[in-house]
């Protein structure tokens, strides 16, 4: 969130915040029924493990991406360099 706020101009902060809230709520609207159908079809334990695996893969992808080393100002040293 702080990275988004640092790279977004002050005049667009409200729009950025409302867009992020809309995306988060849309994910809930899609994800909750999908999780329910998955749990009903496969059972709740496999559905939970699928969710855990998805979260772990997302964390690994973010950890390996350039986003981990993103800096707003050009003078900041790059990650690991």
C-alpha positions in Angstrom: 0.0 0.0 0.0 2.8 2.5 0.8 4.4 1.8 -2.5 1.2 2.5 -4.4 0.7 5.7 -2.4 4.3 6.8 -3.1 4.0 6.4 -6.9 0.5 7.8 -7.2 0.1 11.6 -7.6 -1.7 13.3 -4.8 -4.7 14.2 -7.1 -5.2 10.5 -7.9 -5.0 9.0 -4.4 -8.7 8.7 -4.0 -9.2 7.1 -7.4 -6.4 4.6 -6.8 -7.8 3.7 -3.4 -11.4 3.2 -4.7 -10.0 1.1 -7.6 -8.1 -1.1 -5.2 -11.1 -1.5 -3.0 -13.3 -2.4 -6.0 -10.8 -5.0 -7.1 -10.6 -6.5 -3.6 -14.3 -6.8 -3.3 -14.6 -8.2 -6.8 -12.1 -10.9 -5.8 -14.3 -11.8 -2.8 -17.4 -11.9 -5.0 -15.7 -14.3 -7.4 -13.6 -16.3 -4.9 -16.2 -17.1 -2.3 -18.6 -18.9 -4.6 -15.7 -20.6 -6.4 -14.3 -21.8 -3.1 -17.7 -23.0 -2.0 -18.2 -25.0 -5.2 -14.7 -26.4 -4.9 -15.3 -27.4 -1.3 -18.6 -29.0 -2.2 -17.1 -30.9 -5.1 -13.8 -32.0 -3.6 -14.4 -31.6 0.1 -13.2 -28.9 2.4 -9.7 -30.2 3.1 -8.6 -30.4 -0.5 -10.2 -27.0 -1.1 -8.2 -25.5 1.8 -5.0 -27.1 0.5 -5.7 -25.6 -2.9 -6.1 -22.2 -1.3 -3.0 -22.6 0.8 -1.0 -23.7 -2.3 -2.3 -20.7 -4.3 -1.2 -18.3 -1.5 2.2 -19.9 -1.2 2.8 -19.7 -5.0 1.7 -16.0 -5.0 4.2 -15.3 -2.2 7.0 -17.1 -4.0 6.2 -15.2 -7.2 6.3 -11.9 -5.5 9.5 -12.8 -3.7 11.2 -13.6 -6.9 9.8 -10.7 -8.9 11.4 -7.2 -9.3 8.6 -5.8 -7.2 10.5 -6.9 -4.1 13.2 -4.4 -4.9 11.1 -1.6 -6.2 12.0 1.9 -5.2 10.3 5.2 -5.9 13.3 7.6 -6.0 16.0 6.9 -8.6 18.9 7.4 -6.0 17.9 4.4 -3.9 20.2 1.4 -4.3 18.8 -1.6 -6.1 18.1 -4.7 -4.1 21.2 -6.8 -3.8 23.3 -4.5 -6.0 
